[in-house]
């Protein structure tokens, strides 16, 4: 799971794999495309170090 910022909620929200639309690789890690429970669709960057720490 991951916790991107959602402007509709006005805070970070905890999302799960079912909220993931797509994952794109970048040189530093990944860009996650997600849909929040409120309907907001956005992206968040995750770098490899964070992913390993989690
Ligand atoms: Zn939301």
mmCIF file of the protein (N, C-alpha, C, O) and its ligand, coordinates in Angstrom:
data_MODEL
# 
_entry.id   MODEL 
# 
loop_
_entity.id 
_entity.type 
_entity.pdbx_number_of_molecules 
1 polymer     1 
2 non-polymer 1 
# 
_entity_poly.entity_id                      1 
_entity_poly.type                           'polypeptide(L)' 
_entity_poly.nstd_linkage                   no 
_entity_poly.nstd_monomer                   no 
_entity_poly.pdbx_seq_one_letter_code       
;(UNK)(UNK)(UNK)(UNK)(UNK)(UNK)(UNK)(UNK)(UNK)(UNK)(UNK)(UNK)(UNK)(UNK)(UNK)(UNK)
(UNK)(UNK)(UNK)(UNK)(UNK)(UNK)(UNK)(UNK)(UNK)(UNK)(UNK)(UNK)(UNK)(UNK)(UNK)(UNK)
(UNK)(UNK)(UNK)(UNK)(UNK)(UNK)(UNK)(UNK)(UNK)(UNK)(UNK)(UNK)(UNK)(UNK)(UNK)(UNK)
(UNK)(UNK)(UNK)(UNK)(UNK)(UNK)
;
_entity_poly.pdbx_seq_one_letter_code_can   XXXXXXXXXXXXXXXXXXXXXXXXXXXXXXXXXXXXXXXXXXXXXXXXXXXXXX 
_entity_poly.pdbx_strand_id                 A 
# 
loop_
_entity_poly_seq.entity_id 
_entity_poly_seq.num 
_entity_poly_seq.mon_id 
_entity_poly_seq.hetero 
1 1  UNK n 
1 2  UNK n 
1 3  UNK n 
1 4  UNK n 
1 5  UNK n 
1 6  UNK n 
1 7  UNK n 
1 8  UNK n 
1 9  UNK n 
1 10 UNK n 
1 11 UNK n 
1 12 UNK n 
1 13 UNK n 
1 14 UNK n 
1 15 UNK n 
1 16 UNK n 
1 17 UNK n 
1 18 UNK n 
1 19 UNK n 
1 20 UNK n 
1 21 UNK n 
1 22 UNK n 
1 23 UNK n 
1 24 UNK n 
1 25 UNK n 
1 26 UNK n 
1 27 UNK n 
1 28 UNK n 
1 29 UNK n 
1 30 UNK n 
1 31 UNK n 
1 32 UNK n 
1 33 UNK n 
1 34 UNK n 
1 35 UNK n 
1 36 UNK n 
1 37 UNK n 
1 38 UNK n 
1 39 UNK n 
1 40 UNK n 
1 41 UNK n 
1 42 UNK n 
1 43 UNK n 
1 44 UNK n 
1 45 UNK n 
1 46 UNK n 
1 47 UNK n 
1 48 UNK n 
1 49 UNK n 
1 50 UNK n 
1 51 UNK n 
1 52 UNK n 
1 53 UNK n 
1 54 UNK n 
# 
loop_
_struct_asym.id 
_struct_asym.entity_id 
A 1 
B 2 
# 
loop_
_chem_comp.id 
_chem_comp.type 
_chem_comp.mon_nstd_flag 
UNK 'L-peptide linking' . 
ZN  non-polymer         . 
# 
_pdbx_entity_nonpoly.entity_id   2 
_pdbx_entity_nonpoly.name        ? 
_pdbx_entity_nonpoly.comp_id     ZN 
# 
_pdbx_nonpoly_scheme.asym_id         B 
_pdbx_nonpoly_scheme.entity_id       2 
_pdbx_nonpoly_scheme.mon_id          ZN 
_pdbx_nonpoly_scheme.ndb_seq_num     1 
_pdbx_nonpoly_scheme.pdb_seq_num     101 
_pdbx_nonpoly_scheme.auth_seq_num    101 
_pdbx_nonpoly_scheme.pdb_mon_id      ZN 
_pdbx_nonpoly_scheme.auth_mon_id     ZN 
_pdbx_nonpoly_scheme.pdb_strand_id   A 
_pdbx_nonpoly_scheme.pdb_ins_code    . 
# 
loop_
_atom_site.group_PDB 
_atom_site.id 
_atom_site.type_symbol 
_atom_site.label_atom_id 
_atom_site.label_alt_id 
_atom_site.label_comp_id 
_atom_site.label_asym_id 
_atom_site.label_entity_id 
_atom_site.label_seq_id 
_atom_site.pdbx_PDB_ins_code 
_atom_site.Cartn_x 
_atom_site.Cartn_y 
_atom_site.Cartn_z 
_atom_site.occupancy 
_atom_site.B_iso_or_equiv 
_atom_site.pdbx_formal_charge 
_atom_site.auth_seq_id 
_atom_site.auth_comp_id 
_atom_site.auth_asym_id 
_atom_site.auth_atom_id 
_atom_site.pdbx_PDB_model_num 
ATOM   1   N  N  . UNK A 1 1  ? 0.837   -1.192 0.000   1.00 0.00 ? 1   UNK A N  1 
ATOM   2   C  CA . UNK A 1 1  ? 0.000   0.000  0.000   1.00 0.00 ? 1   UNK A CA 1 
ATOM   3   C  C  . UNK A 1 1  ? 0.871   1.241  0.000   1.00 0.00 ? 1   UNK A C  1 
ATOM   4   O  O  . UNK A 1 1  ? 2.075   1.175  0.249   1.00 0.00 ? 1   UNK A O  1 
ATOM   5   N  N  . UNK A 1 2  ? 0.242   2.381  -0.285  1.00 0.00 ? 2   UNK A N  1 
ATOM   6   C  CA . UNK A 1 2  ? 0.983   3.623  -0.416  1.00 0.00 ? 2   UNK A CA 1 
ATOM   7   C  C  . UNK A 1 2  ? 0.082   4.778  0.004   1.00 0.00 ? 2   UNK A C  1 
ATOM   8   O  O  . UNK A 1 2  ? -1.129  4.604  0.148   1.00 0.00 ? 2   UNK A O  1 
ATOM   9   N  N  . UNK A 1 3  ? 0.662   5.943  0.199   1.00 0.00 ? 3   UNK A N  1 
ATOM   10  C  CA . UNK A 1 3  ? -0.091  7.071  0.752   1.00 0.00 ? 3   UNK A CA 1 
ATOM   11  C  C  . UNK A 1 3  ? 0.212   8.352  -0.019  1.00 0.00 ? 3   UNK A C  1 
ATOM   12  O  O  . UNK A 1 3  ? 1.002   9.177  0.440   1.00 0.00 ? 3   UNK A O  1 
ATOM   13  N  N  . UNK A 1 4  ? -0.404  8.527  -1.181  1.00 0.00 ? 4   UNK A N  1 
ATOM   14  C  CA . UNK A 1 4  ? -0.213  9.756  -1.945  1.00 0.00 ? 4   UNK A CA 1 
ATOM   15  C  C  . UNK A 1 4  ? -1.066  10.892 -1.396  1.00 0.00 ? 4   UNK A C  1 
ATOM   16  O  O  . UNK A 1 4  ? -1.981  10.670 -0.604  1.00 0.00 ? 4   UNK A O  1 
ATOM   17  N  N  . UNK A 1 5  ? -0.755  12.113 -1.827  1.00 0.00 ? 5   UNK A N  1 
ATOM   18  C  CA . UNK A 1 5  ? -1.539  13.278 -1.429  1.00 0.00 ? 5   UNK A CA 1 
ATOM   19  C  C  . UNK A 1 5  ? -2.768  13.390 -2.324  1.00 0.00 ? 5   UNK A C  1 
ATOM   20  O  O  . UNK A 1 5  ? -2.655  13.296 -3.546  1.00 0.00 ? 5   UNK A O  1 
ATOM   21  N  N  . UNK A 1 6  ? -3.936  13.591 -1.727  1.00 0.00 ? 6   UNK A N  1 
ATOM   22  C  CA . UNK A 1 6  ? -5.171  13.791 -2.475  1.00 0.00 ? 6   UNK A CA 1 
ATOM   23  C  C  . UNK A 1 6  ? -5.696  15.185 -2.168  1.00 0.00 ? 6   UNK A C  1 
ATOM   24  O  O  . UNK A 1 6  ? -6.009  15.481 -1.015  1.00 0.00 ? 6   UNK A O  1 
ATOM   25  N  N  . UNK A 1 7  ? -5.801  16.068 -3.197  1.00 0.00 ? 7   UNK A N  1 
ATOM   26  C  CA . UNK A 1 7  ? -6.276  17.438 -2.957  1.00 0.00 ? 7   UNK A CA 1 
ATOM   27  C  C  . UNK A 1 7  ? -7.751  17.493 -2.576  1.00 0.00 ? 7   UNK A C  1 
ATOM   28  O  O  . UNK A 1 7  ? -8.178  18.460 -1.945  1.00 0.00 ? 7   UNK A O  1 
ATOM   29  N  N  . UNK A 1 8  ? -8.531  16.499 -2.933  1.00 0.00 ? 8   UNK A N  1 
ATOM   30  C  CA . UNK A 1 8  ? -9.943  16.471 -2.555  1.00 0.00 ? 8   UNK A CA 1 
ATOM   31  C  C  . UNK A 1 8  ? -10.059 16.211 -1.057  1.00 0.00 ? 8   UNK A C  1 
ATOM   32  O  O  . UNK A 1 8  ? -10.830 16.874 -0.362  1.00 0.00 ? 8   UNK A O  1 
ATOM   33  N  N  . UNK A 1 9  ? -9.295  15.251 -0.570  1.00 0.00 ? 9   UNK A N  1 
ATOM   34  C  CA . UNK A 1 9  ? -9.252  14.983 0.858   1.00 0.00 ? 9   UNK A CA 1 
ATOM   35  C  C  . UNK A 1 9  ? -8.485  16.078 1.606   1.00 0.00 ? 9   UNK A C  1 
ATOM   36  O  O  . UNK A 1 9  ? -8.745  16.331 2.782   1.00 0.00 ? 9   UNK A O  1 
ATOM   37  N  N  . UNK A 1 10 ? -7.539  16.724 0.919   1.00 0.00 ? 10  UNK A N  1 
ATOM   38  C  CA . UNK A 1 10 ? -6.701  17.730 1.547   1.00 0.00 ? 10  UNK A CA 1 
ATOM   39  C  C  . UNK A 1 10 ? -5.640  17.124 2.446   1.00 0.00 ? 10  UNK A C  1 
ATOM   40  O  O  . UNK A 1 10 ? -5.121  17.789 3.343   1.00 0.00 ? 10  UNK A O  1 
ATOM   41  N  N  . UNK A 1 11 ? -5.319  15.861 2.204   1.00 0.00 ? 11  UNK A N  1 
ATOM   42  C  CA . UNK A 1 11 ? -4.321  15.179 3.019   1.00 0.00 ? 11  UNK A CA 1 
ATOM   43  C  C  . UNK A 1 11 ? -3.833  13.944 2.272   1.00 0.00 ? 11  UNK A C  1 
ATOM   44  O  O  . UNK A 1 11 ? -4.301  13.629 1.178   1.00 0.00 ? 11  UNK A O  1 
ATOM   45  N  N  . UNK A 1 12 ? -2.905  13.271 2.877   1.00 0.00 ? 12  UNK A N  1 
ATOM   46  C  CA . UNK A 1 12 ? -2.472  12.003 2.306   1.00 0.00 ? 12  UNK A CA 1 
ATOM   47  C  C  . UNK A 1 12 ? -3.515  10.940 2.626   1.00 0.00 ? 12  UNK A C  1 
ATOM   48  O  O  . UNK A 1 12 ? -4.113  10.936 3.702   1.00 0.00 ? 12  UNK A O  1 
ATOM   49  N  N  . UNK A 1 13 ? -3.716  10.057 1.687   1.00 0.00 ? 13  UNK A N  1 
ATOM   50  C  CA . UNK A 1 13 ? -4.693  8.998  1.885   1.00 0.00 ? 13  UNK A CA 1 
ATOM   51  C  C  . UNK A 1 13 ? -4.014  7.650  1.678   1.00 0.00 ? 13  UNK A C  1 
ATOM   52  O  O  . UNK A 1 13 ? -3.118  7.510  0.846   1.00 0.00 ? 13  UNK A O  1 
ATOM   53  N  N  . UNK A 1 14 ? -4.446  6.686  2.433   1.00 0.00 ? 14  UNK A N  1 
ATOM   54  C  CA . UNK A 1 14 ? -3.886  5.351  2.341   1.00 0.00 ? 14  UNK A CA 1 
ATOM   55  C  C  . UNK A 1 14 ? -4.632  4.585  1.253   1.00 0.00 ? 14  UNK A C  1 
ATOM   56  O  O  . UNK A 1 14 ? -5.845  4.389  1.331   1.00 0.00 ? 14  UNK A O  1 
ATOM   57  N  N  . UNK A 1 15 ? -3.885  4.156  0.240   1.00 0.00 ? 15  UNK A N  1 
ATOM   58  C  CA . UNK A 1 15 ? -4.500  3.442  -0.871  1.00 0.00 ? 15  UNK A CA 1 
ATOM   59  C  C  . UNK A 1 15 ? -3.863  2.069  -1.024  1.00 0.00 ? 15  UNK A C  1 
ATOM   60  O  O  . UNK A 1 15 ? -2.759  1.817  -0.542  1.00 0.00 ? 15  UNK A O  1 
ATOM   61  N  N  . UNK A 1 16 ? -4.575  1.205  -1.695  1.00 0.00 ? 16  UNK A N  1 
ATOM   62  C  CA . UNK A 1 16 ? -4.128  -0.172 -1.850  1.00 0.00 ? 16  UNK A CA 1 
ATOM   63  C  C  . UNK A 1 16 ? -3.960  -0.509 -3.324  1.00 0.00 ? 16  UNK A C  1 
ATOM   64  O  O  . UNK A 1 16 ? -4.239  0.322  -4.189  1.00 0.00 ? 16  UNK A O  1 
ATOM   65  N  N  . UNK A 1 17 ? -3.518  -1.692 -3.606  1.00 0.00 ? 17  UNK A N  1 
ATOM   66  C  CA . UNK A 1 17 ? -3.236  -2.100 -4.986  1.00 0.00 ? 17  UNK A CA 1 
ATOM   67  C  C  . UNK A 1 17 ? -4.445  -1.917 -5.888  1.00 0.00 ? 17  UNK A C  1 
ATOM   68  O  O  . UNK A 1 17 ? -4.288  -1.609 -7.070  1.00 0.00 ? 17  UNK A O  1 
ATOM   69  N  N  . UNK A 1 18 ? -5.640  -2.098 -5.360  1.00 0.00 ? 18  UNK A N  1 
ATOM   70  C  CA . UNK A 1 18 ? -6.839  -1.961 -6.186  1.00 0.00 ? 18  UNK A CA 1 
ATOM   71  C  C  . UNK A 1 18 ? -7.069  -0.522 -6.638  1.00 0.00 ? 18  UNK A C  1 
ATOM   72  O  O  . UNK A 1 18 ? -7.819  -0.294 -7.587  1.00 0.00 ? 18  UNK A O  1 
ATOM   73  N  N  . UNK A 1 19 ? -6.440  0.454  -5.982  1.00 0.00 ? 19  UNK A N  1 
ATOM   74  C  CA . UNK A 1 19 ? -6.548  1.851  -6.374  1.00 0.00 ? 19  UNK A CA 1 
ATOM   75  C  C  . UNK A 1 19 ? -5.528  2.225  -7.456  1.00 0.00 ? 19  UNK A C  1 
ATOM   76  O  O  . UNK A 1 19 ? -5.587  3.321  -8.012  1.00 0.00 ? 19  UNK A O  1 
ATOM   77  N  N  . UNK A 1 20 ? -4.598  1.316  -7.751  1.00 0.00 ? 20  UNK A N  1 
ATOM   78  C  CA . UNK A 1 20 ? -3.561  1.594  -8.740  1.00 0.00 ? 20  UNK A CA 1 
ATOM   79  C  C  . UNK A 1 20 ? -4.108  1.444  -10.149 1.00 0.00 ? 20  UNK A C  1 
ATOM   80  O  O  . UNK A 1 20 ? -4.744  0.441  -10.475 1.00 0.00 ? 20  UNK A O  1 
ATOM   81  N  N  . UNK A 1 21 ? -3.858  2.438  -10.975 1.00 0.00 ? 21  UNK A N  1 
ATOM   82  C  CA . UNK A 1 21 ? -4.238  2.358  -12.382 1.00 0.00 ? 21  UNK A CA 1 
ATOM   83  C  C  . UNK A 1 21 ? -3.047  1.902  -13.211 1.00 0.00 ? 21  UNK A C  1 
ATOM   84  O  O  . UNK A 1 21 ? -3.185  1.049  -14.088 1.00 0.00 ? 21  UNK A O  1 
ATOM   85  N  N  . UNK A 1 22 ? -1.878  2.470  -12.934 1.00 0.00 ? 22  UNK A N  1 
ATOM   86  C  CA . UNK A 1 22 ? -0.698  2.157  -13.726 1.00 0.00 ? 22  UNK A CA 1 
ATOM   87  C  C  . UNK A 1 22 ? 0.563   2.494  -12.941 1.00 0.00 ? 22  UNK A C  1 
ATOM   88  O  O  . UNK A 1 22 ? 0.550   3.331  -12.038 1.00 0.00 ? 22  UNK A O  1 
ATOM   89  N  N  . UNK A 1 23 ? 1.637   1.833  -13.301 1.00 0.00 ? 23  UNK A N  1 
ATOM   90  C  CA . UNK A 1 23 ? 2.950   2.124  -12.729 1.00 0.00 ? 23  UNK A CA 1 
ATOM   91  C  C  . UNK A 1 23 ? 3.922   2.350  -13.884 1.00 0.00 ? 23  UNK A C  1 
ATOM   92  O  O  . UNK A 1 23 ? 4.075   1.492  -14.754 1.00 0.00 ? 23  UNK A O  1 
ATOM   93  N  N  . UNK A 1 24 ? 4.578   3.511  -13.885 1.00 0.00 ? 24  UNK A N  1 
ATOM   94  C  CA . UNK A 1 24 ? 5.578   3.815  -14.901 1.00 0.00 ? 24  UNK A CA 1 
ATOM   95  C  C  . UNK A 1 24 ? 6.943   3.866  -14.237 1.00 0.00 ? 24  UNK A C  1 
ATOM   96  O  O  . UNK A 1 24 ? 7.096   4.474  -13.178 1.00 0.00 ? 24  UNK A O  1 
ATOM   97  N  N  . UNK A 1 25 ? 7.932   3.236  -14.848 1.00 0.00 ? 25  UNK A N  1 
ATOM   98  C  CA . UNK A 1 25 ? 9.296   3.318  -14.343 1.00 0.00 ? 25  UNK A CA 1 
ATOM   99  C  C  . UNK A 1 25 ? 9.915   4.654  -14.723 1.00 0.00 ? 25  UNK A C  1 
ATOM   100 O  O  . UNK A 1 25 ? 9.714   5.157  -15.829 1.00 0.00 ? 25  UNK A O  1 
ATOM   101 N  N  . UNK A 1 26 ? 10.663  5.214  -13.802 1.00 0.00 ? 26  UNK A N  1 
ATOM   102 C  CA . UNK A 1 26 ? 11.449  6.414  -14.080 1.00 0.00 ? 26  UNK A CA 1 
ATOM   103 C  C  . UNK A 1 26 ? 12.868  6.104  -13.643 1.00 0.00 ? 26  UNK A C  1 
ATOM   104 O  O  . UNK A 1 26 ? 13.100  5.111  -12.954 1.00 0.00 ? 26  UNK A O  1 
ATOM   105 N  N  . UNK A 1 27 ? 13.832  6.952  -14.037 1.00 0.00 ? 27  UNK A N  1 
ATOM   106 C  CA . UNK A 1 27 ? 15.234  6.683  -13.639 1.00 0.00 ? 27  UNK A CA 1 
ATOM   107 C  C  . UNK A 1 27 ? 15.402  6.604  -12.123 1.00 0.00 ? 27  UNK A C  1 
ATOM   108 O  O  . UNK A 1 27 ? 16.289  5.898  -11.642 1.00 0.00 ? 27  UNK A O  1 
ATOM   109 N  N  . UNK A 1 28 ? 14.566  7.318  -11.358 1.00 0.00 ? 28  UNK A N  1 
ATOM   110 C  CA . UNK A 1 28 ? 14.735  7.351  -9.902  1.00 0.00 ? 28  UNK A CA 1 
ATOM   111 C  C  . UNK A 1 28 ? 13.834  6.366  -9.182  1.00 0.00 ? 28  UNK A C  1 
ATOM   112 O  O  . UNK A 1 28 ? 14.043  6.095  -8.000  1.00 0.00 ? 28  UNK A O  1 
ATOM   113 N  N  . UNK A 1 29 ? 12.850  5.832  -9.859  1.00 0.00 ? 29  UNK A N  1 
ATOM   114 C  CA . UNK A 1 29 ? 11.945  4.924  -9.161  1.00 0.00 ? 29  UNK A CA 1 
ATOM   115 C  C  . UNK A 1 29 ? 10.718  4.651  -10.005 1.00 0.00 ? 29  UNK A C  1 
ATOM   116 O  O  . UNK A 1 29 ? 10.816  4.081  -11.092 1.00 0.00 ? 29  UNK A O  1 
ATOM   117 N  N  . UNK A 1 30 ? 9.558   5.060  -9.503  1.00 0.00 ? 30  UNK A N  1 
ATOM   118 C  CA . UNK A 1 30 ? 8.320   4.799  -10.218 1.00 0.00 ? 30  UNK A CA 1 
ATOM   119 C  C  . UNK A 1 30 ? 7.366   5.974  -10.079 1.00 0.00 ? 30  UNK A C  1 
ATOM   120 O  O  . UNK A 1 30 ? 7.406   6.726  -9.105  1.00 0.00 ? 30  UNK A O  1 
ATOM   121 N  N  . UNK A 1 31 ? 6.508   6.106  -11.083 1.00 0.00 ? 31  UNK A N  1 
ATOM   122 C  CA . UNK A 1 31 ? 5.377   7.016  -10.984 1.00 0.00 ? 31  UNK A CA 1 
ATOM   123 C  C  . UNK A 1 31 ? 4.126   6.154  -10.901 1.00 0.00 ? 31  UNK A C  1 
ATOM   124 O  O  . UNK A 1 31 ? 3.837   5.372  -11.807 1.00 0.00 ? 31  UNK A O  1 
ATOM   125 N  N  . UNK A 1 32 ? 3.401   6.302  -9.828  1.00 0.00 ? 32  UNK A N  1 
ATOM   126 C  CA . UNK A 1 32 ? 2.171   5.544  -9.631  1.00 0.00 ? 32  UNK A CA 1 
ATOM   127 C  C  . UNK A 1 32 ? 0.989   6.398  -10.061 1.00 0.00 ? 32  UNK A C  1 
ATOM   128 O  O  . UNK A 1 32 ? 0.865   7.553  -9.653  1.00 0.00 ? 32  UNK A O  1 
ATOM   129 N  N  . UNK A 1 33 ? 0.122   5.824  -10.888 1.00 0.00 ? 33  UNK A N  1 
ATOM   130 C  CA . UNK A 1 33 ? -1.124  6.499  -11.226 1.00 0.00 ? 33  UNK A CA 1 
ATOM   131 C  C  . UNK A 1 33 ? -2.215  5.829  -10.412 1.00 0.00 ? 33  UNK A C  1 
ATOM   132 O  O  . UNK A 1 33 ? -2.360  4.607  -10.444 1.00 0.00 ? 33  UNK A O  1 
ATOM   133 N  N  . UNK A 1 34 ? -2.975  6.621  -9.690  1.00 0.00 ? 34  UNK A N  1 
ATOM   134 C  CA . UNK A 1 34 ? -3.920  6.037  -8.742  1.00 0.00 ? 34  UNK A CA 1 
ATOM   135 C  C  . UNK A 1 34 ? -5.277  6.716  -8.834  1.00 0.00 ? 34  UNK A C  1 
ATOM   136 O  O  . UNK A 1 34 ? -5.393  7.839  -9.323  1.00 0.00 ? 34  UNK A O  1 
ATOM   137 N  N  . UNK A 1 35 ? -6.285  6.030  -8.364  1.00 0.00 ? 35  UNK A N  1 
ATOM   138 C  CA . UNK A 1 35 ? -7.600  6.630  -8.205  1.00 0.00 ? 35  UNK A CA 1 
ATOM   139 C  C  . UNK A 1 35 ? -7.986  6.511  -6.739  1.00 0.00 ? 35  UNK A C  1 
ATOM   140 O  O  . UNK A 1 35 ? -8.074  5.415  -6.186  1.00 0.00 ? 35  UNK A O  1 
ATOM   141 N  N  . UNK A 1 36 ? -8.213  7.660  -6.128  1.00 0.00 ? 36  UNK A N  1 
ATOM   142 C  CA . UNK A 1 36 ? -8.597  7.693  -4.722  1.00 0.00 ? 36  UNK A CA 1 
ATOM   143 C  C  . UNK A 1 36 ? -10.044 7.215  -4.570  1.00 0.00 ? 36  UNK A C  1 
ATOM   144 O  O  . UNK A 1 36 ? -10.797 7.191  -5.543  1.00 0.00 ? 36  UNK A O  1 
ATOM   145 N  N  . UNK A 1 37 ? -10.420 6.843  -3.374  1.00 0.00 ? 37  UNK A N  1 
ATOM   146 C  CA . UNK A 1 37 ? -11.805 6.435  -3.091  1.00 0.00 ? 37  UNK A CA 1 
ATOM   147 C  C  . UNK A 1 37 ? -12.806 7.546  -3.408  1.00 0.00 ? 37  UNK A C  1 
ATOM   148 O  O  . UNK A 1 37 ? -13.964 7.262  -3.711  1.00 0.00 ? 37  UNK A O  1 
ATOM   149 N  N  . UNK A 1 38 ? -12.368 8.821  -3.343  1.00 0.00 ? 38  UNK A N  1 
ATOM   150 C  CA . UNK A 1 38 ? -13.254 9.950  -3.613  1.00 0.00 ? 38  UNK A CA 1 
ATOM   151 C  C  . UNK A 1 38 ? -13.431 10.197 -5.103  1.00 0.00 ? 38  UNK A C  1 
ATOM   152 O  O  . UNK A 1 38 ? -14.257 11.020 -5.497  1.00 0.00 ? 38  UNK A O  1 
ATOM   153 N  N  . UNK A 1 39 ? -12.669 9.497  -5.937  1.00 0.00 ? 39  UNK A N  1 
ATOM   154 C  CA . UNK A 1 39 ? -12.803 9.655  -7.373  1.00 0.00 ? 39  UNK A CA 1 
ATOM   155 C  C  . UNK A 1 39 ? -11.663 10.443 -7.994  1.00 0.00 ? 39  UNK A C  1 
ATOM   156 O  O  . UNK A 1 39 ? -11.541 10.488 -9.218  1.00 0.00 ? 39  UNK A O  1 
ATOM   157 N  N  . UNK A 1 40 ? -10.827 11.062 -7.174  1.00 0.00 ? 40  UNK A N  1 
ATOM   158 C  CA . UNK A 1 40 ? -9.685  11.828 -7.688  1.00 0.00 ? 40  UNK A CA 1 
ATOM   159 C  C  . UNK A 1 40 ? -8.665  10.888 -8.317  1.00 0.00 ? 40  UNK A C  1 
ATOM   160 O  O  . UNK A 1 40 ? -8.316  9.852  -7.750  1.00 0.00 ? 40  UNK A O  1 
ATOM   161 N  N  . UNK A 1 41 ? -8.192  11.274 -9.510  1.00 0.00 ? 41  UNK A N  1 
ATOM   162 C  CA . UNK A 1 41 ? -7.151  10.508 -10.176 1.00 0.00 ? 41  UNK A CA 1 
ATOM   163 C  C  . UNK A 1 41 ? -5.892  11.348 -10.232 1.00 0.00 ? 41  UNK A C  1 
ATOM   164 O  O  . UNK A 1 41 ? -5.929  12.491 -10.686 1.00 0.00 ? 41  UNK A O  1 
ATOM   165 N  N  . UNK A 1 42 ? -4.796  10.806 -9.783  1.00 0.00 ? 42  UNK A N  1 
ATOM   166 C  CA . UNK A 1 42 ? -3.553  11.567 -9.776  1.00 0.00 ? 42  UNK A CA 1 
ATOM   167 C  C  . UNK A 1 42 ? -2.360  10.644 -9.863  1.00 0.00 ? 42  UNK A C  1 
ATOM   168 O  O  . UNK A 1 42 ? -2.499  9.433  -10.032 1.00 0.00 ? 42  UNK A O  1 
ATOM   169 N  N  . UNK A 1 43 ? -1.178  11.240 -9.744  1.00 0.00 ? 43  UNK A N  1 
ATOM   170 C  CA . UNK A 1 43 ? 0.046   10.468 -9.781  1.00 0.00 ? 43  UNK A CA 1 
ATOM   171 C  C  . UNK A 1 43 ? 0.886   10.809 -8.566  1.00 0.00 ? 43  UNK A C  1 
ATOM   172 O  O  . UNK A 1 43 ? 0.775   11.904 -8.014  1.00 0.00 ? 43  UNK A O  1 
ATOM   173 N  N  . UNK A 1 44 ? 1.716   9.884  -8.152  1.00 0.00 ? 44  UNK A N  1 
ATOM   174 C  CA . UNK A 1 44 ? 2.702   10.196 -7.132  1.00 0.00 ? 44  UNK A CA 1 
ATOM   175 C  C  . UNK A 1 44 ? 4.002   9.491  -7.462  1.00 0.00 ? 44  UNK A C  1 
ATOM   176 O  O  . UNK A 1 44 ? 4.016   8.398  -8.029  1.00 0.00 ? 44  UNK A O  1 
ATOM   177 N  N  . UNK A 1 45 ? 5.096   10.146 -7.092  1.00 0.00 ? 45  UNK A N  1 
ATOM   178 C  CA . UNK A 1 45 ? 6.418   9.623  -7.358  1.00 0.00 ? 45  UNK A CA 1 
ATOM   179 C  C  . UNK A 1 45 ? 6.892   8.819  -6.159  1.00 0.00 ? 45  UNK A C  1 
ATOM   180 O  O  . UNK A 1 45 ? 6.747   9.239  -5.011  1.00 0.00 ? 45  UNK A O  1 
ATOM   181 N  N  . UNK A 1 46 ? 7.449   7.682  -6.441  1.00 0.00 ? 46  UNK A N  1 
ATOM   182 C  CA . UNK A 1 46 ? 8.042   6.866  -5.390  1.00 0.00 ? 46  UNK A CA 1 
ATOM   183 C  C  . UNK A 1 46 ? 9.470   6.586  -5.811  1.00 0.00 ? 46  UNK A C  1 
ATOM   184 O  O  . UNK A 1 46 ? 9.704   6.057  -6.897  1.00 0.00 ? 46  UNK A O  1 
ATOM   185 N  N  . UNK A 1 47 ? 10.430  6.935  -4.963  1.00 0.00 ? 47  UNK A N  1 
ATOM   186 C  CA . UNK A 1 47 ? 11.804  6.595  -5.348  1.00 0.00 ? 47  UNK A CA 1 
ATOM   187 C  C  . UNK A 1 47 ? 12.183  5.246  -4.756  1.00 0.00 ? 47  UNK A C  1 
ATOM   188 O  O  . UNK A 1 47 ? 11.579  4.772  -3.794  1.00 0.00 ? 47  UNK A O  1 
ATOM   189 N  N  . UNK A 1 48 ? 13.182  4.653  -5.350  1.00 0.00 ? 48  UNK A N  1 
ATOM   190 C  CA . UNK A 1 48 ? 13.517  3.266  -5.020  1.00 0.00 ? 48  UNK A CA 1 
ATOM   191 C  C  . UNK A 1 48 ? 13.878  3.112  -3.550  1.00 0.00 ? 48  UNK A C  1 
ATOM   192 O  O  . UNK A 1 48 ? 13.552  2.094  -2.940  1.00 0.00 ? 48  UNK A O  1 
ATOM   193 N  N  . UNK A 1 49 ? 14.548  4.108  -2.972  1.00 0.00 ? 49  UNK A N  1 
ATOM   194 C  CA . UNK A 1 49 ? 14.968  3.996  -1.576  1.00 0.00 ? 49  UNK A CA 1 
ATOM   195 C  C  . UNK A 1 49 ? 13.752  3.910  -0.660  1.00 0.00 ? 49  UNK A C  1 
ATOM   196 O  O  . UNK A 1 49 ? 13.730  3.110  0.275   1.00 0.00 ? 49  UNK A O  1 
ATOM   197 N  N  . UNK A 1 50 ? 12.734  4.740  -0.931  1.00 0.00 ? 50  UNK A N  1 
ATOM   198 C  CA . UNK A 1 50 ? 11.516  4.697  -0.124  1.00 0.00 ? 50  UNK A CA 1 
ATOM   199 C  C  . UNK A 1 50 ? 10.836  3.332  -0.226  1.00 0.00 ? 50  UNK A C  1 
ATOM   200 O  O  . UNK A 1 50 ? 10.354  2.787  0.767   1.00 0.00 ? 50  UNK A O  1 
ATOM   201 N  N  . UNK A 1 51 ? 10.809  2.799  -1.432  1.00 0.00 ? 51  UNK A N  1 
ATOM   202 C  CA . UNK A 1 51 ? 10.122  1.539  -1.652  1.00 0.00 ? 51  UNK A CA 1 
ATOM   203 C  C  . UNK A 1 51 ? 10.826  0.409  -0.895  1.00 0.00 ? 51  UNK A C  1 
ATOM   204 O  O  . UNK A 1 51 ? 10.175  -0.472 -0.334  1.00 0.00 ? 51  UNK A O  1 
ATOM   205 N  N  . UNK A 1 52 ? 12.144  0.446  -0.885  1.00 0.00 ? 52  UNK A N  1 
ATOM   206 C  CA . UNK A 1 52 ? 12.895  -0.593 -0.189  1.00 0.00 ? 52  UNK A CA 1 
ATOM   207 C  C  . UNK A 1 52 ? 12.712  -0.454 1.329   1.00 0.00 ? 52  UNK A C  1 
ATOM   208 O  O  . UNK A 1 52 ? 12.582  -1.451 2.040   1.00 0.00 ? 52  UNK A O  1 
ATOM   209 N  N  . UNK A 1 53 ? 12.704  0.807  1.817   1.00 0.00 ? 53  UNK A N  1 
ATOM   210 C  CA . UNK A 1 53 ? 12.511  1.048  3.239   1.00 0.00 ? 53  UNK A CA 1 
ATOM   211 C  C  . UNK A 1 53 ? 11.147  0.564  3.702   1.00 0.00 ? 53  UNK A C  1 
ATOM   212 O  O  . UNK A 1 53 ? 11.001  0.076  4.823   1.00 0.00 ? 53  UNK A O  1 
ATOM   213 N  N  . UNK A 1 54 ? 10.145  0.701  2.834   1.00 0.00 ? 54  UNK A N  1 
ATOM   214 C  CA . UNK A 1 54 ? 8.796   0.257  3.176   1.00 0.00 ? 54  UNK A CA 1 
ATOM   215 C  C  . UNK A 1 54 ? 8.759   -1.254 3.042   1.00 0.00 ? 54  UNK A C  1 
ATOM   216 O  O  . UNK A 1 54 ? 7.720   -1.870 3.279   1.00 0.00 ? 54  UNK A O  1 
HETATM 217 ZN ZN . ZN  B 2 .  ? -9.423  11.475 -2.100  1.00 0.00 ? 101 ZN  A ZN 1 
# 
